[in-house]
């Protein structure tokens, strides 16, 4: 594995002043000083050498690095910002270390239960090792895109869309846990490319169109059942409280049969979807 190492570079401002001074001195010497021809040739060579050295200047912006190669060999990475100077023969490749976003396409996969779903995610990442990013993979940006989508598919097939059992992590109901799992999955795939994953979250999650209607009915049915259970629990508590208060205050004496009728009527009133229609009994319970 390639490992990032600092490059041997120099302050561009110092070298600019030094080379400018040498260049002016050499040009003046060639034009004004008369001497042997060999001296003139050497002065011309100095002028040409200084001119070639001018190609060694380069700029480094904040959160940017320059990866340097000499005839194909990695010689280091420069991260110091500002004007820098290095060997003019170095090939200097710019690598951004700024934080970036990648949003995957909407992928159609099957969840753990086999239901087809559509899923997409946003991954926040940045390059932390420029040598690995440049030399370990062919194109690190494309590598991030492909491996992120592969990680999303793997994560989606390992978890159900909805919670069906206790202590089960679902895509829809456990957003923070799923985000942590996705981040670890993506980081494990991108670590070899010198990339750090800062955050990974699902940006789109839905059932596939062919089963969306059926799953919506299922969710509605589950919601109705849960609501009914809550209503029944509350109604039973209210009926129990009513019977206890009637007994405590001795408002009316109720035998078991009258209690059963009262409980039935109260439950119908409390649990019904529509308003109860009163029925006037002109007789007694037994006539």
Steps between C-alpha positions, in 0.01 A plus 500: 500500500621849412533737795494878481834670573590873504665634186828692495394848383603859575334835552406640162544862607862448603584311182322758286716779642816291472439386142399848391825640639710230332314545171548877494866467594563241228324703230693813596827306498432360152407842362759722668803298606756416226704188555599159362242321288487209745389743772225633272380145435488423873306817570247409229465154651434658840227717348340192341529303825331778698225516239445122534486535879209741461284201405545361851256750656151385595214612724336297778151612608348428844380138538691405188808285444747444219617144443846499339665244276844489342506278191215293641639469854301647788716758680251655745197719557501874566219643717646836609288776351631787293769532233744207506798389291616149420708324240365608157521137387241398761155421368263672742147360520232698681285312756215670684466418870178695543188334637277368221151355465405199294133415450437159353237418243173346614582129521238226479587213735327238714504550876557222753136390466525483122290810434619716208587849619655817361788648696756778459756654735723803543862446600722783629868424439845646447849383402738460794785305335586640159749225414242227548234698313725549195701178485288229665191545280462606139243777558419568865185704427351222288617249761306691768183497287510130414598375845241720670220354289631150570498573875143634481382183323671278755358696793147506357491124441613437859213688670121504466309807387273497808539361849341154527670372815625654821867605511509502119662789314285617208576741219198721568482493878865521607650792311800566727597133528469447125710814435776366727492159331509658154791725596704205628414296189607779262813583700609136491485506122661842449780479756741354243450810281613747766144628551334588831122470527367779722131417482266269309120522511205367302350775284219300335316191620175359362339177392527424130197620299372147434444430871460852637117485500486164676757607759309821564188299577706281731635803685151648528366170636779484757427858605127426533566189711737692727246784538221252579711335766562838662130586486400169656755541780365846577137388481557209738666734746209747482241225550693362797523848652126560448402173671734572793356850554140375480582236759688740731223762504218243514313682225342182371524131584594293195492124483730310266255500211442877521874556523549294184240707314653824621850390400373398157325833444798707618743309280276546198480875566872542568636273227256574220595696192169686490290676759281264699123510441320504835222246556235580759400195701146547635507176691758338719806293426302181551177608320 
